[in-house]
Structure formats: structure tokens, C-alpha cells
Amino acid sequence: MAIPVIDRTTRKTVQEDVWGEWLLLLLYGNTLAAKTVGRTLLHAICRWPLFSWLAGKYYDTKRSRKGIAPFIERFHIDMEESQLPSDQFSSFNDFFTRRLKPQARPQDPDPKTITIPADGRYTIIQQIGSSQTFQVKGETFSLEKLLECQSLAARFLGGTAVICRLCPADCHRFLFPCDAKVSQTSWIHGSLFSVNPIATQTRPWIWWSNRRAITLLHSETTGHIAYIEVGATNCGTIVQNFVPHSWVKKGQEKGYFRLGGSAILLLFEPGHVTISEDLLTLSAQGHEILCHMGQPLARVP
């Protein structure tokens, strides 16, 4: 199974190769095996942080390095973009959290431009619903449950949501999209379900059930932005690299995910930013858009 996405740069459809497809279909599919054996495995073992912790311990070992070369070959990863060559990583997880060369992901220099925070597949939802819900692939998504705060949910009611889904082949470092004052990160503990569309298209509750980290960004021009990292199966560790209550710069590293697929959500208050037209058009057509860090995401009016 491959997932079609639109490459923003070329405007061509590319097929995303799904790592661990057979397991995802077993855990989240609709076959008899999935509904019996798969659901038992999902709820008894795979959803729990201990499962991801054990997998992570293996991928921290030197032995796991043997998986780097086959992974690079399968997913056609351009190692010219990496700061380190493939033979200098101490483990698979070290490779997975690789940093890219700054010139590989240049930041849009316009001070009024808010930039793409991470490599991934993007979906834009405008006018976050009249009852603090919005739709993701036709399913109801609860803003209040996501944030676990009624007053914070009310702040973003009627605004814009940007969903970035990272697949395992992506660079899992993420950056600040604008200059802003940042809050202390608040952590919400939860399960570690997959955020692959195989899982989330029919289970929107995954977004507010999974472990997540919420940081508020604020400036006079952008208003408040909720920056939310969502953990997932084999990607439960979210590392923050910034100083809370400080002023950060656009393009500064915020943190990284360790191993596996994961997601980032940005919530914008109504009336503060204008999302790039090409992203709005493609997203309205039902496409996920493959974007890279540093590309324009929105502008301050």
C-alpha cells in the first residue's frame, strides 16, 4: 500500500512508501484478522508506552546500525543533506534524529512570512468549527479534547489548524516558524497509537488520546500560536531544545522526535495570519502536501 501525496515543489503526485505497512493493516485494518488478533495486540501491547520504550532501547544500540543502509536505500534518503555521513551514526536512533545542513533547508527571509516547521505532509483546516470541533478526513476532531483546556480552545475557535504528519523517512527535527516569545511546554500523557492515515482516517480520537506536548508562541504580529507535538507508536519521546519563557527566532530548532512516525499541529487565532494560497487550494482538494522546513506557510497581513 502506498499513500499518494502532492509534492509542493514539483506539483506532482508521489507515492509514500509505508514503513511497517503489514503491521499497521493488522492493527488498524478491517479484515477478520485485524478485528480479532490485531485489535487484541493494539490495545493489550502496542498502544502502551512500554512497547515503544523497548523498541527504542534496541534502536539506541550499536547493533541497530545495520538497519541504516537498507532504510536509506528503501526510502531514497538524500544523505547529501545530512550533516553526518551514514557511517558516522552510533545507532539507528542517532541516524533517525539526524540534523540537516542549513543550506538543505533555507528559511524564507521575509520577516512577515511564517515558515514550515518540519518536513512532512501538510493538511490545512480553516474556520475551526462553530462548536469547537473541526473535520479531519470527514471525521469530527475535538479542539477542546486536544488541548484539554476550555479557555485555550476558545482562543483558537474560528482560526486555522495546520496538521503536519511526519513519516519515518522524514527528518524528525522541528523548528520555530517565526520570531516569538515561548511558554513553558505542557505535557499531556496518553497512549501511543499510530498517526498514519491507515489509523487516523477512521479514528480521529487518536489525536486527543496520544501523548502530546503543547507550547504557546506569541508576538504582537502573529498573536498566539499553539505548537503541538503528538507522539505515536515507536515515537513516544519528544525532546525540547529551547529555553522556556525566552524569545526565539524563526528557523531556530525547537526539538526532535525519536524514532517512528509522528505529527505536529499548529493552531492560529482567527484573523492573524493568511495561509499560502497553494496550500489552501491543494488541501481543499483533499490532498496532503509534502513540504520542507523553511518554505512559506503563511503571512502576517
PyMOL commands that set and color helices and strands:
alter all, ss='L'
color gray80, all
select helices_A, chain A and resi 21-28+32-46+49-59+62-75+79-81+86-88+92-96+102-104+143-147+150-156+197-200+206-209+277-284
alter helices_A, ss='H'
color red, helices_A
select strands_A, chain A and resi 2-7+13-17+113-115+120-125+133-136+139-142+160-166+173-175+180-182+186-188+212-219+223-230+237-240+247-248+253-258+262-268+274-275+289-291+296-299
alter strands_A, ss='S'
color yellow, strands_A
deselect
rebuild
show_as cartoon
